[in-house]
Amino acid sequence: MLEKFDVRTQRKTEFVPITEKIQRIVTSNQTQSGICHIYVPHTTAGITINENADPMVPKDILLIIDEIIPFVDHRYQHMEDNSAAHVKACLFGNSESVIIDKGELVYGTWQGIFLCEFDGPRNREIYTKILEG
């Protein structure tokens, strides 16, 4: 089952928690066992799984990634002035797959699923595809 939902980001860079939305999709499809694939079809956004218990962790990740890949660099050649966002999205990737067991997403105690925004604020589409079994 393929499903899509939209997320409106608020800042130039941010991690937006989407775990609950993904779990609602799994629950509404009554999937007991399988894989949920999460995909963002944008070249300046990504999907990641990381700590969701302490909101400072995503902020720390963004702090370091912005330091490593600055928004302004005289070597960038892309005319839209968002080269850094493209590089960051490449490093994070545009998808994740999560196991479903007994109707629940399987992830670590402190983990959550995030949309990674690197060129916001924007409207972002997120697709999920559940493979049962």
C-alpha positions as CSV (number, residue, x, y, z in Angstrom):
1,M,0.0,0.0,0.0
2,L,1.5,3.4,-1.1
3,E,0.5,6.4,1.0
4,K,1.6,10.1,0.8
5,F,1.4,12.8,3.4
6,D,2.7,16.4,3.4
7,V,4.9,18.2,6.0
8,R,5.3,22.0,6.1
9,T,8.8,22.8,7.4
10,Q,9.4,25.9,9.4
11,R,13.1,26.6,9.2
12,K,16.0,26.5,6.8
13,T,17.3,23.4,8.5
14,E,15.4,21.2,10.9
15,F,14.6,17.6,11.8
16,V,10.8,17.1,11.8
17,P,9.6,14.1,13.8
18,I,7.4,11.9,11.7
19,T,7.4,8.6,13.7
20,E,3.8,9.0,14.9
21,K,2.5,9.7,11.4
22,I,4.2,6.6,10.0
23,Q,2.8,4.5,12.9
24,R,-0.7,5.8,12.2
25,I,-0.3,4.7,8.6
26,V,0.8,1.2,9.7
27,T,-2.1,1.0,12.1
28,S,-4.7,2.2,9.6
29,N,-3.5,-0.4,7.1
30,Q,-3.8,-3.1,9.9
31,T,-0.4,-4.4,8.9
32,Q,0.9,-6.9,11.5
33,S,4.2,-7.9,9.9
34,G,6.4,-6.5,7.2
35,I,8.5,-3.6,6.2
36,C,7.6,0.1,6.0
37,H,9.7,2.0,3.4
38,I,9.7,5.8,3.9
39,Y,10.8,8.0,1.0
40,V,11.1,11.8,0.4
41,P,11.3,12.7,-3.3
42,H,13.2,16.0,-2.9
43,T,16.8,16.7,-3.6
44,T,17.3,19.0,-0.6
45,A,15.6,16.9,2.1
46,G,16.3,13.5,3.6
47,I,15.0,10.9,6.0
48,T,16.9,9.6,9.0
49,I,16.4,7.6,12.2
50,N,18.1,8.9,15.3
51,E,17.5,9.8,18.9
52,N,14.0,11.2,19.5
53,A,14.0,11.4,23.3
54,D,16.2,14.5,23.7
55,P,15.3,17.3,21.3
56,M,18.9,18.7,21.6
57,V,20.3,15.7,19.6
58,P,18.8,16.7,16.3
59,K,19.9,20.3,17.0
60,D,23.4,19.1,17.7
61,I,23.4,17.1,14.5
62,L,22.3,20.1,12.5
63,L,24.9,22.3,14.2
64,I,27.7,20.0,13.2
65,I,26.5,19.3,9.7
66,D,26.0,23.0,9.1
67,E,29.6,23.6,10.3
68,I,31.0,20.8,8.1
69,I,28.9,21.8,5.0
70,P,28.4,25.6,5.2
71,F,25.6,27.3,3.3
72,V,28.0,29.8,1.8
73,D,31.2,28.7,0.1
74,H,32.8,30.5,-2.8
75,R,33.4,27.2,-4.6
76,Y,29.8,26.3,-5.0
77,Q,28.7,26.6,-8.6
78,H,24.9,25.7,-8.5
79,M,23.0,28.8,-9.6
80,E,20.1,28.3,-7.1
81,D,22.4,29.0,-4.2
82,N,21.4,25.9,-2.3
83,S,24.4,23.6,-3.1
84,A,24.9,22.9,0.6
85,A,21.4,21.5,0.9
86,H,22.0,19.1,-2.0
87,V,25.2,17.8,-0.4
88,K,23.5,17.3,3.0
89,A,20.6,15.5,1.4
90,C,23.0,13.2,-0.4
91,L,24.8,12.4,2.9
92,F,21.6,11.6,4.8
93,G,19.8,9.8,2.0
94,N,16.2,10.0,0.9
95,S,14.8,6.9,2.5
96,E,14.7,4.5,5.4
97,S,13.1,1.1,5.9
98,V,11.6,0.0,9.2
99,I,10.4,-3.5,10.3
100,I,6.8,-3.9,11.4
101,D,6.1,-6.6,14.0
102,K,2.7,-7.1,15.7
103,G,1.4,-4.0,14.2
104,E,4.2,-1.7,15.5
105,L,7.2,-0.1,14.0
106,V,10.4,-1.7,15.3
107,Y,13.0,0.8,16.4
108,G,15.3,1.4,19.4
109,T,14.0,2.8,22.7
110,W,15.3,6.3,22.0
111,Q,14.9,6.3,18.2
112,G,12.5,8.2,16.0
113,I,12.0,8.8,12.3
114,F,12.7,12.3,11.0
115,L,12.3,14.4,7.9
116,C,15.5,16.3,7.4
117,E,15.0,19.7,6.0
118,F,18.0,21.4,4.5
119,D,16.5,24.1,2.3
120,G,13.3,25.3,4.0
121,P,10.9,26.4,4.8
122,R,9.0,24.3,2.3
123,N,6.2,21.9,1.7
124,R,7.5,18.4,1.6
125,E,5.9,15.2,0.4
126,I,6.7,11.9,2.2
127,Y,5.7,8.5,0.7
128,T,5.3,5.3,2.6
129,K,5.1,1.8,1.0
130,I,4.2,-1.1,3.3
131,L,5.3,-4.6,2.2
132,E,3.4,-7.1,4.2
133,G,4.8,-10.5,5.2
